[in-house]
Amino acid sequence: MTPPTTTTGDGPWTVHWKYRDYKEMKWMPGQEPRKRWLPVIVQLGRSKWHVTVAFEGSLHSDRVTRVGKEIRRQDLANLCLCLDFGRLQLLDDKVTELLIKRDNDTTPSPYQNDFAFPDNVLPLKSIPGPDSEYYPLHTELRLCLREDPYHVQFPTLDSSINIPMTSISEIRKTRELSAGVHEAQLTSGNKPLVFKEVDKPLYMPRDSQVLYQELQNLQLCQGLTGIVQLVAAVVSQNPYQTMQSDTTMTGTVGTKSSAVLRGILLEYHSNGTLEAALQNAKQSISQTTSPWQKWALQIAQALGYLHQRGITHMDLKPSNIIISAEHDAILTDISGIGGTTRAWLAPEMLYVSDPLSESIDSRVRNDIWALGKLLCEMAHSSCNRLERSRLSAIASVATRKDPSSRISLHDVISHLSQCSEPSH
């Protein structure tokens, strides 16, 4: 049975890896993986480097697989042990990728716009065993050493950001809410919170930028009604740090200038999402009437606070609105760059290659259209004829196909405010 974790050394260098971390990217059934890789930690004294050892392309000219995944994993691990790390300039405080290919292999990269050209002879201190798939062509293996473009990147926390911080060692996850989002508690208390982490399933490097932007936007929106509130930035020392100090080993956060962002901690609201409320109304699950008009005004006002600060939401939809214990509507996911949902894009944005790169005016009009669609769905869920009529009327002018003829957000808020005033 293969051990889950292996530590092997020859001389002063040691190499650590976990077999479960081995990954493959497939071509098609029956063919060799397009790329296979194994993250390892290479250690020399008190210094350690995070390294991704990857083989890209085919070991056989016909690309037909000869062995199973377990043997492919073992062969790559054994190739790691053959590498002479003392002859490699591993990158400090980052993840180094050792990208290995056969000489003159024309297999395209599995990633778009990834143009690495392994052209250095692979430095081996020993030859792979005769049973290894790498043995017959070890003299043909070529290397490109670079920062791994697909590793999890933890942004350095800007020392000018005046926000509370908490160490990741203080976070205890209690329940997964969605990919990379957990209900959590601090080890020092039992209050439920929401933890959004950088290192999430199916991570892409842009995810780090999105979460950092959300942190900055949350800072701008501190204290504003109707927008989810930041509790703390979750930080640690750089997990890829090369020189190991006592504070690194004990997990101490250190100074703000040395901290990296591991996630954000937000207020937790217990009454679910607007999406669930709409679904319940459609299925007549709840016998109580939801305050649609109140929620419409709260969402519009929260959107107005964002726009006043030069932020557009760009993914306004029922699942991004949560309901508080006081039955108020709270806007979430306010990075403004996290992506879009086609069904909630204005008509003029549907055929734009990158809606997030459009002008601020175009994005504001998109938010107004999405708000109008929200009001339309709430109108359809309302049991009150007058409320339904009012919300539908505002929705119709907010969702006009011509963006220049749409109602302004200021006027949406004004109309909704008048609707909410008690009649005399």
PEWOGI-V972653 format. One record per residue. N is the residue number from 0. RES is the residue in one small letter. PSI is psi in degrees with one decimal (999 if undefined). Layout:
# PEWOGI-V972653
n:res:psi
N:RES:PSI
N:RES:PSI
This chain:
# PEWOGI-V972653
n:res:psi
0:m:134.5
1:t:129.0
2:p:145.7
3:p:-28.6
4:t:138.3
5:t:136.9
6:t:120.8
7:t:142.8
8:g:155.6
9:d:101.6
10:g:-147.9
11:p:-17.0
12:w:138.4
13:t:149.6
14:v:128.3
15:h:140.9
16:w:163.0
17:k:125.8
18:y:-30.1
19:r:-13.0
20:d:-9.4
21:y:135.3
22:k:157.0
23:e:151.0
24:m:122.1
25:k:152.7
26:w:-76.9
27:m:165.0
28:p:135.9
29:g:-11.5
30:q:160.1
31:e:155.6
32:p:145.6
33:r:-33.6
34:k:143.7
35:r:143.6
36:w:155.9
37:l:114.8
38:p:133.1
39:v:162.2
40:i:123.3
41:v:126.3
42:q:139.1
43:l:106.6
44:g:-126.7
45:r:8.7
46:s:141.1
47:k:146.5
48:w:137.6
49:h:125.5
50:v:136.2
51:t:113.0
52:v:116.7
53:a:138.9
54:f:127.6
55:e:136.0
56:g:-154.0
57:s:142.9
58:l:-17.3
59:h:142.5
60:s:-28.6
61:d:-2.7
62:r:10.6
63:v:132.2
64:t:138.4
65:r:-26.5
66:v:166.9
67:g:174.4
68:k:-39.3
69:e:-42.1
70:i:-38.2
71:r:-40.6
72:r:-44.4
73:q:-39.8
74:d:-39.9
75:l:-38.7
76:a:-41.6
77:n:-34.5
78:l:-36.6
79:c:-40.9
80:l:-19.5
81:c:-13.8
82:l:141.6
83:d:88.9
84:f:-22.2
85:g:-17.9
86:r:6.2
87:l:139.9
88:q:77.5
89:l:147.2
90:l:129.8
91:d:140.5
92:d:20.0
93:k:-179.6
94:v:118.4
95:t:132.7
96:e:126.4
97:l:96.3
98:l:116.4
99:i:134.9
100:k:162.6
101:r:147.4
102:d:131.4
103:n:17.0
104:d:126.0
105:t:11.7
106:t:124.3
107:p:153.0
108:s:144.4
109:p:-11.3
110:y:139.2
111:q:139.9
112:n:30.2
113:d:104.0
114:f:66.5
115:a:141.2
116:f:89.5
117:p:115.1
118:d:6.4
119:n:142.4
120:v:134.0
121:l:120.7
122:p:108.2
123:l:137.1
124:k:-14.8
125:s:162.4
126:i:137.9
127:p:150.1
128:g:157.3
129:p:-19.8
130:d:-9.8
131:s:143.1
132:e:-20.1
133:y:-15.1
134:y:-48.5
135:p:-20.6
136:l:25.1
137:h:-25.4
138:t:-12.0
139:e:-1.9
140:l:133.0
141:r:155.0
142:l:140.5
143:c:122.9
144:l:124.4
145:r:169.1
146:e:133.2
147:d:113.5
148:p:-7.8
149:y:9.3
150:h:162.6
151:v:121.6
152:q:126.2
153:f:109.6
154:p:141.4
155:t:133.3
156:l:123.3
157:d:123.5
158:s:-16.2
159:s:-13.1
160:i:114.7
161:n:82.7
162:i:154.9
163:p:148.3
164:m:149.7
165:t:145.9
166:s:144.3
167:i:-23.7
168:s:-13.8
169:e:-3.6
170:i:130.5
171:r:111.4
172:k:136.9
173:t:-26.9
174:r:136.4
175:e:128.1
176:l:-39.2
177:s:-179.5
178:a:116.5
179:g:4.4
180:v:126.4
181:h:146.7
182:e:136.1
183:a:169.5
184:q:154.1
185:l:145.8
186:t:-19.9
187:s:2.1
188:g:-178.3
189:n:14.7
190:k:128.7
191:p:137.7
192:l:172.5
193:v:127.7
194:f:116.7
195:k:118.6
196:e:152.5
197:v:-48.4
198:d:87.8
199:k:165.1
200:p:145.0
201:l:36.6
202:y:139.2
203:m:146.9
204:p:-31.6
205:r:-21.4
206:d:-33.0
207:s:-43.1
208:q:-40.3
209:v:-46.7
210:l:-37.0
211:y:-39.4
212:q:-38.8
213:e:-39.9
214:l:-45.4
215:q:-40.9
216:n:-37.8
217:l:-36.4
218:q:-40.4
219:l:-25.3
220:c:16.6
221:q:130.2
222:g:-0.9
223:l:131.7
224:t:139.3
225:g:0.3
226:i:132.4
227:v:141.5
228:q:141.8
229:l:133.8
230:v:-46.6
231:a:155.9
232:a:133.1
233:v:123.5
234:v:168.5
235:s:174.2
236:q:159.5
237:n:116.0
238:p:-13.5
239:y:10.7
240:q:132.4
241:t:-54.5
242:m:119.1
243:q:121.1
244:s:174.1
245:d:-38.0
246:t:-34.4
247:t:-43.1
248:m:-30.0
249:t:-8.2
250:g:12.4
251:t:140.3
252:v:-42.5
253:g:-163.0
254:t:159.9
255:k:-34.8
256:s:-21.4
257:s:-0.9
258:a:147.6
259:v:153.4
260:l:123.5
261:r:-15.6
262:g:-174.8
263:i:147.6
264:l:124.3
265:l:162.9
266:e:145.8
267:y:132.5
268:h:130.6
269:s:-6.1
270:n:23.4
271:g:-159.0
272:t:165.2
273:l:-32.5
274:e:-44.8
275:a:-38.8
276:a:-40.8
277:l:-40.9
278:q:-41.0
279:n:-39.6
280:a:-39.2
281:k:-36.5
282:q:2.6
283:s:38.2
284:i:-41.7
285:s:139.0
286:q:-11.1
287:t:151.1
288:t:127.7
289:s:147.4
290:p:69.4
291:w:-43.9
292:q:-41.4
293:k:-45.5
294:w:-39.0
295:a:-45.1
296:l:-43.4
297:q:-40.6
298:i:-43.6
299:a:-42.4
300:q:-41.6
301:a:-40.2
302:l:-37.9
303:g:-38.8
304:y:-40.2
305:l:-49.4
306:h:-36.0
307:q:-23.6
308:r:14.2
309:g:21.9
310:i:131.5
311:t:149.8
312:h:-53.3
313:m:2.3
314:d:44.6
315:l:119.1
316:k:164.6
317:p:-34.1
318:s:-13.7
319:n:17.0
320:i:123.1
321:i:158.7
322:i:127.3
323:s:172.9
324:a:-25.1
325:e:8.4
326:h:40.9
327:d:151.8
328:a:132.2
329:i:127.9
330:l:134.5
331:t:177.6
332:d:64.0
333:i:27.3
334:s:-34.1
335:g:-6.1
336:i:12.5
337:g:-4.2
338:g:173.0
339:t:162.5
340:t:119.8
341:r:-41.4
342:a:-16.8
343:w:19.3
344:l:142.2
345:a:154.0
346:p:-38.5
347:e:-14.4
348:m:-11.1
349:l:-29.2
350:y:19.4
351:v:133.2
352:s:-37.7
353:d:88.2
354:p:-30.4
355:l:-17.1
356:s:1.6
357:e:168.8
358:s:160.1
359:i:-37.8
360:d:-41.1
361:s:-38.1
362:r:-35.1
363:v:-44.3
364:r:-32.1
365:n:-43.6
366:d:-39.9
367:i:-40.7
368:w:-45.2
369:a:-38.4
370:l:-41.9
371:g:-40.9
372:k:-38.6
373:l:-45.8
374:l:-36.5
375:c:-43.9
376:e:-36.9
377:m:-37.1
378:a:-43.9
379:h:-23.4
380:s:-12.3
381:s:140.5
382:c:-5.7
383:n:119.4
384:r:-42.2
385:l:-45.3
386:e:-44.0
387:r:-41.5
388:s:-43.2
389:r:-47.3
390:l:-39.2
391:s:-39.1
392:a:-43.4
393:i:-39.7
394:a:-37.9
395:s:-35.9
396:v:-16.8
397:a:-22.3
398:t:21.7
399:r:142.6
400:k:-38.4
401:d:111.5
402:p:-28.9
403:s:-18.0
404:s:2.1
405:r:151.2
406:i:148.5
407:s:159.1
408:l:-35.9
409:h:-43.2
410:d:-33.5
411:v:-48.3
412:i:-40.9
413:s:-46.6
414:h:-43.0
415:l:-35.2
416:s:-42.0
417:q:-37.8
418:c:-29.2
419:s:-13.5
420:e:139.3
421:p:140.8
422:s:148.8
423:h:999
